[in-house]
Amino acid sequence: MSVEQALPLLRVADLKCVFDVSRPLLNRILERQPRRWLKAVDGVSFTIDRGETFALVGESGCGKSTVARLVVGLYEPSAGSIAFDGQDVAKITSGTERQALRRRFQMIFQDPYASLNPRWRVERIVAEPIRVFGLMRDARKISERVAELLTQVGLSPADGSKYPHEFSGGQRQRICIARALANNPEFLVCDEPTSALDVSVQAQILNLMKDLQDALGLTYLFISHDLAVVRHMANRVGVMYLGRLVEIADSRTLFEDPLHPYTRMLLATIPDITMSGRRETTVTGEVPNPITPPSGCTFHPRCPLATERCRREAPELVPISANQLAACHAIGEGRSTQR
């Protein structure tokens, strides 16, 4: 294996993103209120190898979609680094180099209708990345490439003459995938790509994405709150809570032997179709306000294993076994009991 192949395709290190959610200046002066900050992402680190699908899961508001937008450059990180293929993205200042790097990754959004221009025909939508990155100049060749992409995602070349509103939700998501593939990317960030679709259509889109990954050697960062989808798609899974990763493990290990109490609570929401009769720990409480998060471990108000140390000291994400990391004092102290 070459050094290039051994390096992870994406390395995220201590990534942070803070948003200013303060009231207008005049209101703060009159009401004598300080500025308020929301830590959407608070020190997230992970790597993604070539050809792998790494999933981020967690409840709404945990910061997983913010991570996705930071990776593709839609948001600027407050701190930390994002390295793609060994290059620190923030240190690339040349417009030509940045354009060449941007060409290597794309994003698939949650709502397939909102992410498509309703005034453009499908052919123009899919061809736009080809024209923007200057991959082809000849109009005939571009049309042939668009027809090839539409066929690749299970649509007809004739669909290129239609508008987005003439398609179903699943078909619109196929158009989004075709557009994402237009500039031959290596890495796709998929932000809840099937959550707006019917269950039967979800399966078709997920199978299409897996087939495309195998055929084109794609690497995915997959964002989802649906654990069944994640189990089907991911090689490794990161579990997020209030802007921080609380557990990272390969998919099989995470679903069969979860360590962190929050991961167990999430998995307990999956119906037990085997009817094993085991007792499950249901998810209790609500996610705290991210503007004023709890001290120490932010999960401690909902955790059945919390102690005074948990309320006082935030745990670090550390290796527990060869393929599993967790951030939990109870695990380190041997107080964690398996289900």
Helices and strands as residue ranges (DSSP letters): H 3-6, E 10-20, H 25-31, E 37-48, E 53-57, H 64-72, E 79-84, E 87-88, G 89-91, H 95-102, E 105-108, H 122-132, H 139-152, G 157-161, G 164-166, H 169-181, E 187-191, H 199-216, E 219-223, H 227-233, E 236-241, E 244-250, H 251-256, H 261-267, G 300-302, H 308-312, E 318-321, E 324-326, H 329-332
